[in-house]
């Protein structure tokens, strides 16, 4: 365990073995650390710096777990807690999401199915997702609020928020000052988070319920066939990406024809403002992509094959990225497509499309925290 950092201001409320903050069954790691700090009458950065001065813990995404930082911190927290009852090992998103991620948790540095925070030092580019009703009832952060397929609260049937409704600032509870004893406050304006909600419709609720059931039971139905959760979520990711491509395709493109045959109107698919990974998209965009992708997965194999043949989509079109081998049995019914010879490349100056320019602008606004 780290020793006291002499550079930190003295805080005699922080002592060894006196942390009495209980741990909720579905609480995130960062949530417990924030509450423990506030219960000790100090700020989260002072609290973690006192016990683990060798690491700047709040520059990491602590909800993922201490595995990539220092494994012994789990044991430290257990030792520090009253009666040694706080064990955060099973609250690590690395372990929680292992059933669907397997050993391959990271995609180019991005954790699969974990909402990204886009942190720069202790400041986030994306606010913590939260249900205002849940925070009002019991102010702590739930682990499932970081799941990328969760865009709303199933208990209260409302869309998640990520900003303060008073000042519009990002909700970043790890920056709360010591006098704010609860997590349902904004660190920027100091006001309590207001319970302002946007209701979810039946299709959106059913989408999250389906994915939660697959995740918790390790079993789901995909094109009429029973598969485990890891395969189901891999297939889901593929069709999320297919739907994203469809949104920017021409109405005559094979993707557009295919989704129309699947009963999805291309006009109802949102175009993402950036080309970022799914886990980095805003809540409204993730909601739209998930709802439409699940509509495809809920088709029977017969209906999927029929949509494939009637849209005349080719196997080459489906191969825009690597896909789970379980889809081979369905994609084989698509035509192979013609072999097209590439045109001679000319040295014309390359100009970005309007869509590309808009996406670059949105990414810049995200980095500079400019409101949309």
PyMOL commands that set and color helices and strands:
alter all, ss='L'
color gray80, all
select helices_A, chain A and resi 29-39+44-51+57-59+62-64+72-80+82-84+89-91+93-96+98-101+132-137+143-146+173-175+202-217+229-247+254-261+266-268+278-280+283-297+301-311+315-318+325-331+354-368
alter helices_A, ss='H'
color red, helices_A
select strands_A, chain A and resi 106-107+110-111+119-120+123-124+152-153+158-159+220-222+225-227
alter strands_A, ss='S'
color yellow, strands_A
deselect
rebuild
show_as cartoon
